[in-house]
């Protein structure tokens, strides 16, 4: 590490950053901290701020350090192939803006999984909410774990601070600035965090250009003339993990499921006054996201070019390249900016995840509503605020426990497998929403398996991810080299959809739809 960039100096800057976050939290929640404010910001969020802030939440700490590292690592997402996924995002955002947002606003939802209750039934509602809680808990923990490892290796570890303390302080700080304002605070803190992330990437590019003694056009030429600048991959066919059509349609599906069917991301959209503002948000957000990903991919190419030119050994773990260069080989200010960007990247996804987990559990499992905070019933308002606070604390403790479990496992392959397994839970969500949107069928309550009556919907939603995992593991052998990659999400959702159709009661088709079903 640069001698002038001591761990104490870095911690001082991080402390100042969090003081600013806490100040924002106080300013946004001092007048109102009821359920309506926590869950949906009183439905008054300004769409330009939400659009910009969602960029940071979408990128996350994984993107901040892993996407640049993947550029020169070979395999999936090599060079600029990740842009094919990003272009697919645009198709997914179009579906969200024109189909899902109008639906959610028309039904006046706070938790998007309430739609499943309205359309399919209580079991679908609970299954959908549970799968969100499971997947988001693992993913948020994984992202915080990656960032905590970097902080431990480069900042707190050299000071003798145990890993558990680093993690505990990290989560405590999230809790402090989100427990009162919730989404009302997140809208503003995410904007600050997005600024820090993009500023960190942009200034790192500048310092690399300065070290290579070239300007912007020179850096563009370096990338174009390197092995890292290729965007489109058509030649390899379907066995190529970077094949354009696989990446493009995967990007669209990822967006629909991990944004449109994800409480974390949609909660910000639902916090706006009307769905027209939410549509404007999606349009602006998708445009900014394209340029943000181009910036991070350019940074990745330049990191490899710089490392090669000055003789830096490329780390075995590609996601360690960015921190290694920023903290040990560039000027101290670049290292400080990297740390701020990294912390911002981690917190922009983790803080909204913690808020969304709390919201989903309170509404979907405890039955809370925005109206519970009605000032006319002070006792009820106080009781629900206390209950919400306890849930918020509970999920904070759960995130800490999962991160420490990852540390105990201490096997990157196993942890990556757990992260990937969490992604399989989005398949049943995709199948459930598709079944609700594109059919008018009702799933049977139970089916007979031998001497047992088994809940039909639960059976489908459990078997689909398991079958998908097995098929994905052996797809190369079974399908002559074809590997699903992100398309396993589509296969998983299709299995769920077909299973629900197969176990539906087709006699319901003879009954006319009710007015409520028609409006849903």
Secondary structure, 3 states (H helix, E strand, C coil): CCCCCCHHHHHHHHHHHHHHHHHHHHHHHCCCCCHHHHHHHHHCCCHHHHHHHHHHHHHHHHHHHHHHHHCCCCCCCCCCCHHHHHHHHHHHHHHHHHHHHHHHHHHCCCCCCHHHHHHCCHHHHHHHHHHHHHHHHHHHHHHHHHHHHHHHHHHHHHHCCCHHHHHHHHHHHHHHHHCCCCHHHHHHHHHHHHHHHHHHHHHHHHHHHHHCCCCHHHHHHHHHCCCCCCCCCCCCHHHCCCCHHHHHHHHHHHHHHHHHCCHHHHHHHHCCCCHHHHHHHHHHHHHHHHHHHHHHHHHHHHHHHHHHHHCCCCCCCHHHHHHHHHHHCCCHHHHHHHHHHHHHHHHHHHHHHHHHHHHHHHHHHCCCCHHHHCCCCHHHHHHHHHHHHHHHHHHHHHHHHHHHHHHHHCCHHHHHHHHHHHHHHHHHHHHHHHHHHHCCCCECCEEEECCEEEEHHHHHHHHHHHHHHHHHHHHHHHCCCCCCHHHHHHHHHHHHHHHHHHCECHHHHHCCCCHHHHHC
